[in-house]
């Protein structure tokens, strides 16, 4: 798996949680919760979905590192690549 595949996976998870979003319109450096209006439960569901998909533990203390699309890709890449 490479960074592009990780990014695609994150976008797919986001689209499942918030089907009204257009993944192509997501600013990779903007806060996801603000940008696509994710509430705290949706954000938690995203973290759980990513943990399950990549078979990793994402501690709650690391959630701020995954606040943006690029942050998600960087964090996940550092663990699984």
C-alpha positions, -999 to +999 in steps of 0.1 A: +000+000+000+013+035-008+003+070+002-022+074-027-040+042-017-041+053+019-056+087+008-082+069-013-091+047+016-095+076+039-117+094+013-138+063+009-144+061+046-153+097+048-178+092+019-194+064+038-197+084+070-208+116+052-223+106+019-233+141+010-197+152+006-178+154-027-144+139-019-128+158-048-136+191-031-118+183+002-089+206+010-062+182+022-049+208+046-082+220+061-097+206+093-120+178+083-146+184+110-151+220+100-147+215+063-174+188+059-193+195+091-185+162+109-199+161+144-179+144+172-197+111+167-189+111+129-153+119+136-151+091+162-167+067+137-140+077+111-113+069+136-128+036+144-133+028+107-096+036+100-084+016+130-104-015+117-094-011+081-057-007+087-057-031+117-040-005+140-048+011+173-053+049+171-050+063+206-074+091+214-044+113+221-034+110+184-068+121+170-056+157+166-028+144+142-056+131+120-076+163+118-069+169+081-068+146+051-030+151+048-027+145+086-046+112+082-023+101+053+009+111+071-002+094+104-013+062+087+017+061+064+041+064+093+025+033+109+018+010+080+045+018+054 
